[in-house]
């Protein structure tokens, strides 16, 4: 039987809390994706897709900010401030991850911008399982297919732009932390070296003072 704590510890070590949370979001999006139904009504389409995009995104921000402790060992005020900044940053990125999953699917935005009434039907030619098929002649069906494909591709482009933004931010944060850690380590080494030199000088002075006392005697 697989130990859940060991699996969680392994994932935390390899990809961190943010990676684990992203995997959970991906699984959650798959579940919602299977249950998604486009109303195929211009007004309802927009309302449903806005809710699908905003509610989970806000939920991701709140959950990440409230329950993810990015700096549990922080004790002094300065590190607490940094920890709060980290929480805001990672919470925003978690919300952005959901938006990436939302847009890269393509169907949500295509549904929102389907400005015609129809039925949510299967269509293998579009590369997706279902779409809003208009109730009309073949010309209107073909035009609607092209419009749907256009918005799916644009939605995916938006999704990849969002994930590129997230990757760049994470890269900058990681680089900044490494630079800060390296600088702090260098400062600690310099302080330790100065301390050793000071102890050496004090030892030399003490030895000289003892020699002078012996000479006087």
C-alpha positions in Angstrom: 0.0 0.0 0.0 1.3 3.4 -1.0 2.1 5.8 1.9 0.3 9.1 1.2 2.7 11.0 3.4 5.7 9.6 1.5 4.1 10.5 -1.8 3.3 14.0 -0.6 6.8 14.4 0.8 8.3 13.3 -2.5 6.2 15.7 -4.6 6.9 18.5 -2.1 10.7 17.9 -2.4 10.6 17.6 -6.2 8.1 20.3 -7.3 7.2 22.1 -4.1 3.8 23.2 -2.8 3.1 25.3 -5.9 3.6 22.3 -8.2 1.4 20.1 -6.1 -1.4 22.7 -6.1 -1.0 23.1 -9.9 -1.5 19.3 -10.3 -4.6 19.5 -8.1 -6.0 22.3 -10.3 -5.3 20.3 -13.4 -7.3 17.3 -12.1 -10.1 19.6 -10.9 -10.3 21.2 -14.4 -10.6 17.8 -16.0 -13.5 17.0 -13.7 -15.2 20.3 -14.5 -14.5 19.8 -18.2 -16.4 16.6 -18.2 -19.4 18.2 -16.6 -19.4 21.4 -18.7 -22.5 22.1 -20.7 -22.8 25.2 -22.9 -26.4 26.6 -22.8 -26.1 27.6 -26.5 -27.9 30.9 -25.7 -25.9 34.1 -26.3 -26.5 35.7 -22.9 -26.4 32.5 -20.9 -23.2 31.4 -22.7 -21.3 34.5 -21.4 -22.7 34.2 -17.9 -21.8 30.5 -17.5 -18.3 30.9 -18.9 -17.6 34.0 -16.8 -18.5 32.0 -13.7 -16.4 29.1 -14.8 -13.4 31.4 -15.2 -13.7 33.7 -12.3 -15.2 31.7 -9.4 -12.5 29.0 -9.4 -9.8 31.6 -10.0 -10.9 33.6 -7.0 -11.1 30.4 -5.0 -7.6 29.5 -5.9 -6.3 32.9 -4.8 -8.1 32.7 -1.4 -7.2 29.1 -0.7 -3.6 29.6 -1.6 -3.3 32.8 0.5 -5.0 31.4 3.5 -3.7 27.8 3.7 -0.3 27.8 2.0 2.5 28.8 4.4 5.4 29.6 2.1 7.7 30.6 5.0 6.8 28.6 8.1 10.0 29.3 9.9 9.7 33.1 9.7 10.0 34.8 13.1 11.3 38.3 12.7 9.1 41.1 11.3 11.1 41.5 8.1 10.7 37.9 7.1 7.0 37.9 7.9 6.6 40.8 5.5 8.4 38.9 2.8 6.3 35.8 3.6 3.1 37.9 3.0 4.5 39.2 -0.3 5.3 35.6 -1.3 1.7 34.6 -0.4 0.2 37.3 -2.6 2.6 36.4 -5.4 2.0 32.7 -5.3 -1.8 33.2 -4.8 -1.9 35.3 -7.9 0.1 32.8 -9.9 -2.2 30.0 -8.7 -5.2 32.0 -10.0 -3.3 32.5 -13.3 -2.7 28.7 -13.5 -6.5 28.2 -13.4 -7.0 30.9 -16.1 -4.4 29.0 -18.2 -6.3 25.8 -17.8 -9.5 27.7 -18.6 -8.3 29.3 -21.8 -6.1 26.5 -23.1 -9.2 24.2 -23.2 -10.7 26.5 -25.8 -14.3 25.4 -25.4 -15.1 27.9 -22.7 -14.3 31.0 -24.7 -15.7 29.5 -27.8 -19.0 28.8 -25.9 -19.0 32.4 -24.5 -18.6 33.9 -28.0 -21.1 31.6 -29.7 -23.7 34.3 -30.5 -26.3 32.0 -31.9 -29.0 29.7 -30.5 -28.6 26.0 -31.0 -28.0 22.7 -29.4 -25.0 21.4 -27.6 -24.1 18.5 -30.0 -21.2 16.3 -30.8 -19.0 17.1 -33.8 -15.8 15.1 -34.5 -14.7 17.4 -37.4 -14.0 20.3 -35.0 -11.5 18.3 -32.9 -13.7 18.7 -29.8 -16.5 16.5 -28.5 -19.3 19.0 -28.4 -20.1 22.5 -29.6 -23.1 24.8 -30.1 -24.6 23.6 -33.4 -27.0 26.2 -34.8 -30.4 25.2 -36.0 -30.4 26.3 -39.6 -29.1 25.5 -43.0 -25.7 24.0 -43.9 -24.2 27.5 -44.7 -24.9 28.8 -41.2 -23.6 25.5 -39.7 -20.3 25.8 -41.6 -19.9 29.5 -40.7 -20.5 28.7 -37.0 -17.9 25.9 -37.2 -15.3 28.3 -38.5 -16.2 30.9 -35.9 -15.9 28.2 -33.2 -12.6 27.0 -34.4 -11.3 30.6 -34.6 -12.2 31.3 -30.9 -10.8 27.9 -29.8 -7.4 28.7 -31.3 -7.4 32.3 -29.9 -8.4 31.0 -26.5 -5.5 28.6 -26.6 -3.1 31.3 -27.6 -4.3 33.4 -24.6 -3.7 30.4 -22.4 -0.1 29.8 -23.5 0.6 33.5 -23.0 -0.6 33.3 -19.4 1.5 30.2 -18.7 4.5 31.9 -20.3 4.0 34.8 -17.9 3.8 32.5 -15.0 7.0 30.7 -16.0 8.8 34.0 -16.4 7.7 35.2 -13.0 8.7 32.0 -11.3 12.1 32.1 -13.0 12.7 35.7 -11.8 11.6 34.8 -8.3 13.9 31.8 -8.2 16.8 33.8 -9.6 16.3 36.6 -7.1 16.2 34.1 -4.2 19.4 32.4 -5.3 21.1 35.7 -5.6 19.9 36.8 -2.2 21.0 33.5 -0.6 24.4 33.7 -2.3 24.9 37.3 -1.0 23.8 36.4 2.5 26.2 33.4 2.5 29.0 35.7 1.4 28.2 38.3 4.0 28.2 35.6 6.7 31.5 34.3 5.5 33.0 37.8 5.6 31.6 38.4 9.1 33.0 35.1 10.3 36.4 35.9 8.8 36.4 39.4 10.4 35.5 37.8 13.7 38.4 35.3 13.5 40.8 38.1 12.6 39.6 40.2 15.6 40.1 37.2 17.9 43.6 36.7 16.4 44.6 40.3 17.0 43.3 40.2 20.6 45.3 37.0 21.2 48.4 38.6 19.8 48.0 41.7 22.0 47.4 39.5 25.1 50.5 37.5 24.3 52.6 40.7 23.9 51.2 42.1 27.1 52.3 38.9 29.0 55.8 39.0 27.4 56.2 42.6 28.5 55.2 41.6 32.1 57.7 38.8 32.2 60.4 41.1 30.8 59.7 43.7 33.5 59.9 41.1 36.2 
